[in-house]
Amino acid sequence: MKTYGYDTIADALSGLIREKLCTVEKEALLLTQAALEKETCPAAAWALETIVENANIARENRFFACQDCGIALVFAYVGRNARLDCDLTEAINEGVRRGYRDARKSVADPLTRLNTGDNTPAVIYTEIVEGDGLTLEWMAKGAGSENMSAVYMLTPSKGEDGIVQSAVDCVKKAGANPCPPVILGVGVGGTMDKAAVLSKKALMRNTGEPSPDPQVAKLEKRILDAVNALKTGAQGLKGDTTALAVQMETFPTHIGMLPVAITVQCHSVRHGKITL
């Protein structure tokens, strides 16, 4: 049985955050570069080139890849045989506090709008898994893209066509606001809240990694093609690539429901995973 203490958890998470805030995920950057190479709109090509240049400068000079360092989203996978020698929530929040020490603090009370001053509390989801390990997955979720996210409570008769149309509707309404090209996390099933969590979980995969379920992977591709057909383009400049990838997670739902949640993520993907 492994034991995990407060500082062990906090130090591991803070190190991950400090590293990744300056590093756009390589898979997302490769997809952006690929989009640039096939872009036919000069203005959109300029935008994509600038995005790639910005990411490279941030990585090489240890600058933040985007001025919005986001609210911390954490999925914690705790082995059923692991021993926690501390309050896991407190340790995670301390990791966020340390990791964001030099970054912009963006977390505030929703009513008074008073800033908490240290980017805590994080949004934390905990799952019990087999073994005695502890894995933390973290993402910096910026406001510009999150504000464009949406939940659609469909009737079952809408089926896959309804899921595709929901994603298209979401991206069309978003326009240039989420700094496209975007990545879409799509959660289907469960309840309204479960679908939303699934859409976040989908974004923890490497960008562009298809679902292992062939039917879901096919639907991901269908949504991607439909969204790119909108021609919103990079930074809303009417180019060929509006979305870099679509990633979906599903969960059984009630026979009378078809919840669909779309989380919009901008091209500045900053996330990572660490297993203690």
C-alpha positions as CSV (number, residue, x, y, z in Angstrom):
1,M,0.0,0.0,0.0
2,K,1.4,3.4,-1.0
3,T,1.0,6.5,1.1
4,Y,0.6,10.0,-0.3
5,G,1.2,13.0,1.8
6,Y,0.3,16.7,1.5
7,D,3.6,18.0,0.2
8,T,4.1,15.1,-2.1
9,I,0.8,15.8,-3.9
10,A,1.2,19.6,-3.8
11,D,4.7,19.6,-5.1
12,A,4.0,17.2,-7.9
13,L,1.0,19.1,-9.1
14,S,2.6,22.5,-8.8
15,G,5.6,21.4,-10.9
16,L,3.3,20.1,-13.6
17,I,1.3,23.4,-13.7
18,R,4.4,25.6,-13.9
19,E,5.8,23.5,-16.7
20,K,2.6,23.2,-18.8
21,L,1.4,26.8,-18.4
22,C,4.3,27.7,-20.7
23,T,3.9,24.8,-23.1
24,V,1.1,24.3,-25.6
25,E,0.4,20.6,-25.9
26,K,2.5,19.2,-28.7
27,E,-0.3,17.3,-30.4
28,A,-2.4,20.5,-30.6
29,L,0.5,22.4,-32.0
30,L,1.2,19.8,-34.6
31,L,-2.5,19.9,-35.7
32,T,-2.2,23.7,-35.9
33,Q,0.9,23.5,-38.0
34,A,-0.8,21.0,-40.3
35,A,-3.8,23.3,-40.6
36,L,-1.4,26.1,-41.6
37,E,0.2,24.1,-44.3
38,K,-3.2,23.4,-46.1
39,E,-4.9,26.8,-45.3
40,T,-6.2,28.5,-48.5
41,C,-7.2,31.8,-46.9
42,P,-4.2,34.2,-46.6
43,A,-5.6,36.0,-43.5
44,A,-6.4,32.8,-41.7
45,A,-2.9,31.4,-42.7
46,W,-1.4,34.5,-41.1
47,A,-3.4,33.9,-37.9
48,L,-2.3,30.2,-37.7
49,E,1.3,31.2,-38.4
50,T,1.2,33.7,-35.5
51,I,-0.4,31.0,-33.2
52,V,2.5,28.6,-33.9
53,E,5.1,31.3,-33.5
54,N,3.6,32.4,-30.2
55,A,3.6,28.8,-28.8
56,N,7.2,28.3,-29.8
57,I,8.3,31.6,-28.2
58,A,6.5,30.7,-25.0
59,R,8.1,27.3,-24.8
60,E,11.6,28.5,-25.5
61,N,11.5,31.5,-23.2
62,R,9.3,30.1,-20.4
63,F,6.6,32.7,-21.0
64,F,2.9,31.9,-20.4
65,A,1.4,30.5,-23.7
66,C,-1.7,32.7,-23.1
67,Q,-2.3,35.6,-20.7
68,D,-5.4,33.7,-19.5
69,C,-3.9,31.0,-17.3
70,G,-7.3,29.7,-16.6
71,I,-9.2,28.1,-13.7
72,A,-7.6,24.9,-12.7
73,L,-9.6,21.8,-13.6
74,V,-8.3,18.5,-12.0
75,F,-9.4,14.9,-12.3
76,A,-8.0,12.8,-9.5
77,Y,-7.9,9.0,-9.9
78,V,-7.3,7.4,-6.5
79,G,-6.4,3.8,-6.2
80,R,-8.7,1.9,-3.9
81,N,-5.7,0.5,-2.0
82,A,-3.9,3.9,-1.8
83,R,-3.5,5.6,1.6
84,L,-4.0,9.4,1.7
85,D,-2.1,10.9,4.6
86,C,-3.9,14.3,4.1
87,D,-7.1,15.9,2.8
88,L,-6.8,15.4,-1.0
89,T,-8.8,18.5,-1.8
90,E,-6.6,20.6,0.3
91,A,-3.4,19.1,-1.1
92,I,-4.6,19.7,-4.7
93,N,-5.5,23.3,-3.9
94,E,-2.1,23.8,-2.4
95,G,-0.6,22.4,-5.6
96,V,-2.6,24.9,-7.6
97,R,-1.7,27.7,-5.2
98,R,2.0,27.0,-5.6
99,G,1.8,26.3,-9.3
100,Y,0.1,29.6,-10.1
101,R,2.4,31.7,-7.8
102,D,3.8,33.7,-10.7
103,A,0.8,33.3,-13.1
104,R,-2.3,35.5,-13.5
105,K,-4.9,34.8,-10.8
106,S,-8.3,34.5,-12.3
107,V,-10.6,32.9,-9.7
108,A,-13.2,35.1,-8.0
109,D,-16.3,34.8,-6.0
110,P,-19.2,34.6,-8.5
111,L,-21.3,37.3,-6.8
112,T,-18.9,39.8,-5.1
113,R,-16.3,39.2,-7.9
114,L,-13.6,39.5,-5.3
115,N,-10.5,37.6,-6.4
116,T,-9.4,34.8,-4.2
117,G,-5.8,35.8,-4.8
118,D,-4.2,32.4,-5.5
119,N,-6.3,30.8,-8.2
120,T,-8.0,28.5,-5.8
121,P,-10.2,26.6,-5.3
122,A,-9.7,24.3,-8.2
123,V,-12.6,22.4,-9.9
124,I,-11.9,18.8,-8.8
125,Y,-13.4,15.5,-9.8
126,T,-12.4,12.4,-8.0
127,E,-12.7,8.8,-9.1
128,I,-11.8,5.6,-7.3
129,V,-9.9,3.1,-9.5
130,E,-8.0,-0.2,-9.0
131,G,-4.6,-0.4,-7.5
132,D,-2.7,1.9,-5.1
133,G,-1.7,4.7,-7.4
134,L,-2.7,8.3,-7.5
135,T,-3.0,10.1,-10.9
136,L,-3.8,13.8,-11.3
137,E,-4.9,15.2,-14.7
138,W,-4.9,19.0,-14.8
139,M,-6.1,21.6,-17.4
140,A,-6.0,25.3,-17.5
141,K,-9.5,26.3,-18.6
142,G,-9.7,29.8,-19.9
143,A,-12.8,32.0,-19.9
144,G,-13.0,33.0,-23.5
145,S,-13.7,29.5,-24.7
146,E,-15.5,28.3,-21.7
147,N,-18.0,31.1,-22.1
148,M,-19.0,29.7,-25.5
149,S,-19.7,26.2,-24.1
150,A,-23.2,24.8,-24.0
151,V,-25.5,22.0,-22.9
152,Y,-28.4,20.7,-25.1
153,M,-31.1,18.5,-23.6
154,L,-32.3,16.6,-26.7
155,T,-35.0,14.1,-27.1
156,P,-33.8,10.6,-28.0
157,S,-35.4,10.9,-31.5
158,K,-32.8,13.5,-32.4
159,G,-30.1,10.8,-32.4
160,E,-26.7,11.3,-33.9
161,D,-28.0,14.0,-36.3
162,G,-29.1,16.0,-33.2
163,I,-25.7,15.6,-31.6
164,V,-23.9,16.9,-34.7
165,Q,-26.3,19.8,-35.1
166,S,-25.8,20.8,-31.4
167,A,-22.0,21.0,-32.0
168,V,-22.5,23.0,-35.2
169,D,-25.0,25.3,-33.4
170,C,-22.6,25.9,-30.5
171,V,-19.6,26.7,-32.7
172,K,-21.7,28.9,-35.1
173,K,-22.9,31.0,-32.2
174,A,-19.4,31.2,-30.7
175,G,-17.9,32.8,-33.9
176,A,-14.5,34.2,-33.2
177,N,-15.0,34.6,-29.4
178,P,-13.2,31.4,-28.3
179,C,-10.1,32.2,-30.4
180,P,-10.5,29.5,-33.1
181,P,-9.2,27.0,-34.2
182,V,-10.9,25.2,-31.3
183,I,-11.0,21.7,-29.8
184,L,-14.4,20.4,-28.9
185,G,-15.0,18.2,-25.9
186,V,-18.4,16.5,-26.3
187,G,-20.2,14.6,-23.5
188,V,-23.2,12.5,-24.4
189,G,-25.5,10.8,-22.0
190,G,-26.0,10.5,-18.3
191,T,-27.7,13.7,-16.9
192,M,-27.2,17.3,-17.7
193,D,-24.3,17.6,-15.2
194,K,-22.8,14.2,-16.1
195,A,-22.7,15.2,-19.8
196,A,-20.8,18.4,-18.9
197,V,-18.2,16.5,-16.9
198,L,-17.8,14.0,-19.7
199,S,-17.1,16.9,-22.1
200,K,-14.3,18.0,-19.9
201,K,-12.9,14.5,-19.5
202,A,-12.8,14.1,-23.2
203,L,-10.4,17.1,-23.4
204,M,-7.9,15.4,-21.1
205,R,-7.0,13.0,-24.0
206,N,-4.2,14.0,-26.3
207,T,-5.6,16.4,-28.8
208,G,-6.8,14.6,-31.9
209,E,-6.7,11.1,-30.2
210,P,-9.9,9.4,-31.4
211,S,-12.2,7.4,-29.2
212,P,-11.4,3.7,-28.9
213,D,-15.1,3.1,-29.7
214,P,-15.4,2.9,-33.5
215,Q,-19.0,4.3,-33.5
216,V,-17.9,7.2,-31.3
217,A,-14.8,7.9,-33.4
218,K,-16.9,8.0,-36.5
219,L,-19.2,10.5,-34.9
220,E,-16.2,12.6,-33.8
221,K,-15.0,12.8,-37.4
222,R,-18.5,13.7,-38.6
223,I,-18.8,16.5,-36.2
224,L,-15.3,17.8,-37.1
225,D,-16.2,17.9,-40.8
226,A,-19.5,19.7,-40.1
227,V,-17.9,22.3,-37.9
228,N,-15.1,23.0,-40.3
229,A,-17.7,23.4,-43.1
230,L,-18.8,26.6,-41.3
231,K,-15.7,28.3,-42.5
232,T,-15.4,30.4,-39.4
233,G,-11.7,29.8,-39.6
234,A,-8.7,30.8,-37.5
235,Q,-9.6,33.8,-35.3
236,G,-12.8,34.2,-37.3
237,L,-11.1,35.1,-40.5
238,K,-13.1,32.7,-42.7
239,G,-10.5,30.0,-43.2
240,D,-10.6,26.3,-43.7
241,T,-9.9,25.2,-40.1
242,T,-12.4,26.2,-37.4
243,A,-11.8,23.1,-35.2
244,L,-8.6,21.1,-34.8
245,A,-10.3,18.1,-33.2
246,V,-13.5,16.7,-31.7
247,Q,-13.2,14.4,-28.7
248,M,-16.3,12.6,-27.2
249,E,-17.1,10.6,-24.1
250,T,-20.4,8.8,-23.6
251,F,-22.4,7.4,-20.7
252,P,-25.7,5.5,-20.5
253,T,-28.7,7.8,-20.1
254,H,-32.4,7.6,-19.3
255,I,-34.6,6.3,-22.1
256,G,-36.4,9.6,-22.3
257,M,-33.2,11.8,-22.6
258,L,-30.3,12.6,-24.8
259,P,-28.1,15.2,-22.9
260,V,-25.3,16.7,-25.0
261,A,-22.6,19.0,-23.6
262,I,-20.1,20.9,-25.7
263,T,-17.0,22.3,-24.0
264,V,-15.1,24.6,-26.3
265,Q,-11.4,24.8,-25.8
266,C,-9.1,27.2,-27.6
267,H,-6.0,26.3,-29.5
268,S,-3.8,27.1,-26.5
269,V,-4.2,23.7,-24.9
270,R,-2.4,23.5,-21.6
271,H,-2.9,20.3,-19.7
272,G,-0.9,17.4,-18.3
273,K,-1.0,14.2,-16.3
274,I,1.2,13.0,-13.5
275,T,1.1,9.7,-11.7
276,L,2.7,9.7,-8.2
